[in-house]
């Protein structure tokens, strides 16, 4: 089974998170040659949420993102220097923040947090063979 992996540093700014998301998704898209572009939209959304949380709540210093594709299993891990574990927050409907973990839970097949001596790693996994991650979007958007 072929395994691909890349780890990138992430500066603690929204621009740094966006740059890391674009770079890591370029790598993943290259690994998934022939994949329909929409198949990775959900994965890209989750990578962006993990990175945004690290920048907003990850403490001082740089974070990192690792993307690993083993067969059809894609995993993102975002490491930061904060020991604080992410938690769901019930926010106001007009709030700009507070929905990241709900989005991650809706789009990823599995997700979690691992604490270490110098911070934590928040991760999410996708089984790209079981169903394209983009297939979740109609359900997520159709909440009338």
N, C-alpha and C positions, 0 to 999 in steps of 0.2 A: 504494500500500500504506500503510495507516494505521500510524503508529508512536506508541506511548505510552512515556513514560519518567518515572521519579521517582527522586530521590536523597534519602536521609535520613541525618542524623547518627546515630551510635550511641555512647552512653556506654559506657565500659569496664567494665560490670557485667553479670552474667547477666540482671538485670531489664531493663537497657537493650537487650540483645540480643533478649530476648523481646518487648519493646514494639516494636522495629523490625521484627521478623519479622511480628507481627500487623498492623502498619500497612501494610507493603509488600504483604502478601498480601491485605489489604482492597482496596488499589489494583488489584492484578492481577485479583482476582475481579471487580471492577467493569469492567475492560477486557474480560473474557471473559464478558460477559453471556450467559446461556443455557447456559454450560458446566456440565456435571455437577460438583458439588462435589468428588467423588472424583478428577476429572481433575487437580486441582492438589495433592493430598496429597503426592505425591512431590516436587514442586517446593517445597512448603512445608518438607518435611523437609530438603531440600538447603539452602535458604535458612537454616534454623535451624542446620545444621552449619557452614556458612560463617561465620555470625555468632558462633557459640560459639567457633570456632577463633580468630577475630579478637580476641575478648574475652580468651581464655585465653593466647594466644601473640603478640598483635599489638603489644605494647609499650605505652608510656605514651601518653596522649592519646586522642582520639576516633577512631573508625573511621567508615566510611560504607558504605551499601549502595545500589546502583543496580539497579533492575529496568527492563528494556526489553523491550517486546513489539512485534515487527515482524512483522506477518502472524500466522503461527502459531508463530513462533520466540521463545521466552522466554529471556532471559539475566539472570542475577544476577551482579553484581560487588561484592565486598566489599573495600574498601581499608583498610589499616592502616599503621602507621608502622614496622613491623619489616621488616628485610631478610631475615629467616630464612624459607626456603622450607619449606612443610609437607612432611612425609615420612610414609610409612606406618610404623607401629610395630607390631611383633608383641607384643601384650599378653597378659597372663594372662586366661583366660576370664571371671574375676570382676572384672576391672578396669573402672572406671567410664569411662575415657577410652581413646582409641587406635583407635577404629573409624570416626571421621568421614570420612576419605578413602575408606575402603572403601564406606561408605554413599553418598557422593557419586558414586563411580565406578559403583556399581550402579544408581543412579537417573537420573543425568544422561546425556544423549546425548553430550555433550562437556564437558570441564572442563580447567582449567589454571591456571597462575600466570604473571603478568607482573610483572617487577621494574622499579621506577622509582627515581628519585633520592631520593625521600622515603618509601620503603616498597615495598609490593607490592599487587597486586590479584589476588585469587583469584576465579575465575569458573566458572560452570556454565551450560550451555545445554540447552534442551529443545525438541524439535519436537513441539508439542502436536497437530498434525494427524496425524503418523505413528502415534502410539499414545498413549493416555492414560498419564500418568506413574504413575497408581495401578496399572496393570496389572503393574508390576514387583513390587509388594508380595507377592503370593502366592508368587512364586519366591524372594524374599528371606526370607520367613518359613518356607517349607517346606524346611528344610535338615536333614532327619532323617538 
